[in-house]
Amino acid sequence: MVKMKPMAKIIRKINLFLAIALPMILALWIAGCATPPAKPPATPVVDPVQIGNPKAGFAVTLRCDRQALHIGEAVRLDLRTAAPGYLNLYFINSSGQTGQLLTNYPVQANEPATFPPAGGKKLRYAPSSPPGVETFILVATRQPLNLLRRADIKNVKKPRTPVAELNMNGSQLVNRLRGALQRWPTPDWNATSIRSPLLAPGSRT
């Protein structure tokens, strides 16, 4: 048997290593240079809070007029209930802070309603930073809903402030709503929510 010289053995091992490793290195390099797939466009999510009442005697709808919101731009929402009653509209902003935009706003069945309401020039809501998501909750009841106490309102000493800022986070607000609505007759209330992406000024969806 012919013995291989030490240098020949080394060269053989190098060639074997390259034959195995080179295809793997090339595949990893190609994968790293490949363009990642584009993210799907950001769109609103319907009832992420899951506060709707499937046994209600009427339907409610809440829609945003755009695919995504931008920091500093006023929000416009379309609201509707299939029964006469009162609308309460709340928000949870991108920082987790909460507030109320409409309080026992009277409407007729299937009456088109908006936020801000028609003629409500001073009543507006423009989300602030940081970017993230904004959640809106619409509650419709056949009778006025008395949910909040004076201590729940953060800016109670500013009577001219149209938007009520609340002393509770998003989870606390949702739990308060659920607890209050469970005490109502099932056919007399319904609710829904929507979560919209909040982008930096000038950003595109």
C-alpha positions in Angstrom: 0.0 0.0 0.0 1.4 3.3 -1.0 1.5 5.9 1.8 0.4 9.5 1.1 2.8 12.2 1.9 1.7 14.5 4.8 1.2 17.5 2.4 -1.0 15.4 0.1 -3.2 14.5 3.1 -3.6 18.1 4.1 -4.6 19.1 0.5 -7.1 16.3 0.4 -8.7 17.4 3.6 -8.9 21.0 2.4 -10.6 19.9 -0.8 -13.1 17.8 1.1 -13.9 20.6 3.5 -14.5 23.0 0.6 -16.7 20.5 -1.3 -18.9 20.3 1.8 -18.8 23.9 3.1 -18.8 26.0 -0.1 -22.4 25.2 -1.1 -23.6 26.0 2.4 -21.7 29.3 2.5 -23.1 30.2 -1.0 -26.6 29.4 0.0 -26.4 31.6 3.1 -24.9 34.4 1.2 -27.7 34.3 -1.4 -30.3 34.2 1.4 -28.7 37.2 3.1 -28.8 39.2 -0.1 -32.4 38.4 -1.0 -34.9 41.1 -0.6 -37.2 40.3 2.3 -41.0 40.1 1.5 -42.9 43.3 1.8 -45.0 43.7 4.9 -48.8 43.7 4.3 -50.4 47.2 4.5 -51.5 48.2 8.0 -55.2 48.1 8.3 -57.7 48.6 11.1 -58.7 45.6 13.2 -62.5 45.2 14.1 -63.5 44.7 17.7 -60.0 43.7 19.1 -61.4 44.4 22.6 -64.1 41.8 22.0 -66.7 43.8 23.9 -69.6 43.1 21.5 -72.9 41.8 22.7 -74.0 38.9 20.5 -77.4 38.7 22.2 -78.2 42.4 21.7 -81.4 43.4 20.1 -79.6 45.7 17.7 -76.3 46.2 15.8 -73.7 48.9 16.2 -70.9 49.8 13.8 -67.7 51.9 14.1 -65.5 52.8 11.2 -62.5 55.0 10.6 -62.3 57.1 7.4 -58.7 56.0 6.6 -56.6 52.9 6.7 -54.1 54.3 9.2 -54.0 57.4 11.5 -51.1 59.9 11.7 -49.8 61.7 14.7 -51.2 65.2 15.0 -54.0 64.6 12.4 -57.6 64.9 13.6 -59.5 61.6 13.7 -62.9 61.1 12.0 -65.1 58.2 12.8 -68.4 57.0 11.5 -70.9 55.7 14.1 -74.2 54.0 13.8 -76.7 52.0 15.9 -79.8 50.2 14.7 -81.8 51.3 17.7 -82.6 54.7 19.2 -80.4 55.4 22.2 -77.2 57.0 23.4 -73.6 56.7 22.2 -70.5 56.7 24.4 -67.2 56.8 22.6 -63.9 56.0 24.3 -60.2 55.8 23.2 -57.1 54.0 24.3 -54.1 55.8 22.8 -50.7 54.5 21.8 -49.3 55.1 25.3 -52.1 53.2 27.0 -53.8 56.3 28.3 -57.6 56.5 28.0 -60.3 59.1 27.5 -63.9 59.7 26.5 -64.9 61.5 23.3 -68.7 61.3 23.4 -70.9 61.1 26.5 -74.5 59.9 26.1 -74.8 61.4 22.6 -78.5 60.9 21.6 -79.3 59.3 18.2 -82.2 57.8 16.4 -82.2 54.3 14.9 -79.8 54.1 11.9 -79.1 57.8 12.1 -75.7 58.6 10.5 -73.5 60.0 13.3 -69.8 61.0 13.2 -67.0 62.0 15.5 -66.5 64.9 15.6 -70.3 65.5 15.5 -71.7 67.8 12.9 -71.3 71.3 14.2 -68.8 70.3 16.9 -66.0 72.6 15.7 -64.1 72.5 19.1 -64.6 68.8 19.6 -61.7 67.0 17.9 -59.1 64.4 18.8 -55.7 64.2 17.2 -53.5 61.4 18.4 -50.1 62.2 19.9 -46.8 60.3 19.8 -45.5 57.6 20.0 -46.4 55.7 16.9 -48.3 52.5 17.6 -52.0 51.7 17.6 -55.1 53.7 18.7 -58.2 51.8 19.9 -61.7 53.2 19.9 -64.6 51.7 21.8 -68.3 52.6 20.9 -71.0 51.7 23.4 -74.7 52.1 22.5 -77.4 51.9 25.2 -81.2 52.4 25.2 -80.8 54.6 28.3 -78.0 56.9 29.4 -74.9 55.2 30.7 -73.4 56.5 33.9 -70.0 54.9 33.9 -67.6 57.5 35.3 -67.2 59.2 38.6 -65.7 62.6 39.1 -62.5 61.0 40.4 -62.1 59.0 37.2 -61.7 62.2 35.1 -58.1 63.5 35.0 -58.8 66.9 33.6 -62.0 67.7 35.6 -60.6 71.1 36.5 -60.5 72.1 32.9 -64.2 72.5 32.0 -63.4 73.9 28.5 -61.5 70.8 27.5 -63.7 68.9 25.1 -62.0 65.5 25.6 -62.2 63.9 29.0 -58.9 62.3 30.0 -59.3 59.4 32.4 -57.4 58.2 35.4 -57.3 54.6 34.2 -55.4 52.5 31.7 -56.8 50.5 28.8 -57.4 47.3 30.7 -59.1 49.2 33.6 -61.4 51.0 31.2 -62.4 47.8 29.4 -63.0 46.0 32.7 -65.1 48.9 34.0 -67.2 48.9 30.8 -67.7 45.1 31.0 -68.7 45.2 34.6 -71.2 48.0 34.1 -72.8 46.6 30.9 -73.2 43.1 32.5 -75.7 44.7 34.9 -77.8 45.9 32.0 -80.6 43.8 30.4 -78.9 42.0 27.5 -81.2 43.4 24.7 -80.6 47.0 25.8 -76.9 47.5 24.9 -74.3 46.7 22.4 -70.7 47.7 21.8 -67.9 47.4 19.3 -64.3 48.5 18.9 -61.7 49.2 16.3 -57.9 49.4 16.4 -56.1 51.6 13.9 -52.4 51.8 13.2 -50.9 55.2 14.3 -48.0 56.3 12.1 -45.4 59.1 12.3 -46.3 62.3 10.5 -45.8 61.9 6.7 -45.5 58.1 6.9 -47.3 56.0 4.4 -49.2 52.8 5.0 
